[in-house]
Amino acid sequence: MTKRDKHAAIRAFSQQYKQAKRKSKSELLNRLVVTTGYSRKHLIEILPNLPKVPKRKRRIQHSVYLQIAKTLRILWAVSNYACGQRLKPVIPNLSATIDRLLVHDRKRINLKGRSRTKPGSLLKHQIPIKMWTDWDRARPGFVEVDSVHHCGVSLFGDYLFTLNAVDVATGWNECCAHLGKSEYRTTEALEIIKKRLPFPLLGIDFDCGGEFVNWHFLRYCNRNHITYTRARETIKNDQNYVEQQNYSVVRRFVGYQRLDTQEQLEILNNLYKLLSDYQNFFQPVMKLKEKVRDGTKRILS
């Protein structure tokens, strides 16, 4: 029996000992002598005065990484709020530690908007479906495209859109803003992006939005010998390359407010020209090498 167990037994019988008569006290002492191994004299001393339970001192250990947290936040902001794995090549530290220290700051700026995409029925069933697993990730030129709405809280009237394009093989990202969601404006924006790419545009993959699913867009792709495919409806993972850039590039720099003037259009396109150099030449790109299954877990590397 440990010392803690002995004291627990004494505390359990303390009140009974105080209220018992002389004969009962003697019998109780005999049982406790056998149980605890203490002498009768010692038990007579401690039974009326219970042994104090020592309070456990909680050890507070301050993280040695807190002293670099302030500097780390500055580096994180300069790197466009990159995750720990992308920030790791910039600062010699563990990526898990980086993400752990920045978890509260990341939640503070994690704003979300609602999708405004409406599926187009015209031509939809005549356009081949292509999932992200079907892409040739070794050959540049096959891009995913998507439209980002800058309508704020109201869909009324004309407002700006951003055509966002991401190359599957290289991660090269280009954006172009246009006023209104017409077929002509969307095609015009794609032509501007096509001229900026450092490689020929070979194929595009898009969601089921009406700005892409139309005859005008189809004729443009056929005329320029561009492969024309769409993602499965309501399956967002089919557009995973461009969906993540919709937030990390467009929303992070432009936000969710309403933009609907010609002046704002010019400012936004000037911003995208600068972002093109910043994102494509100064930001690291993470690519999945392989997936290994270990029981019920999947390990990505």
Buried (B, 14 or more C-beta within 10 A) or exposed (E): EEEEEBBEBBBEBBEEBEEBEEEEBEEBBEEBBEBBEBEEEEBEEBBEEEBEEEEEEEEEEEEEBEEBEEEBBEBBEEBBBBBBEBBBEBBEBEBEBBBEBBEEBEEEEEEEBEEBBEEBEEBBEEBEBBBBEEBEBEBBBBBBBBBBBBBBEEEEEEBBBBBBBBBBBBBBBBBBBBBBBBBEBBBBBBEBBBEBBEEEBBBBBBBBBBBBBBEEBBEBBEEEEBBBBBBBEEEEEBBBBBBEBBBBBBBBBBEBEBBBEEEBBEEBBEBBEEBBEEBBEEBEEEEEEEEEEEEEEEEEE
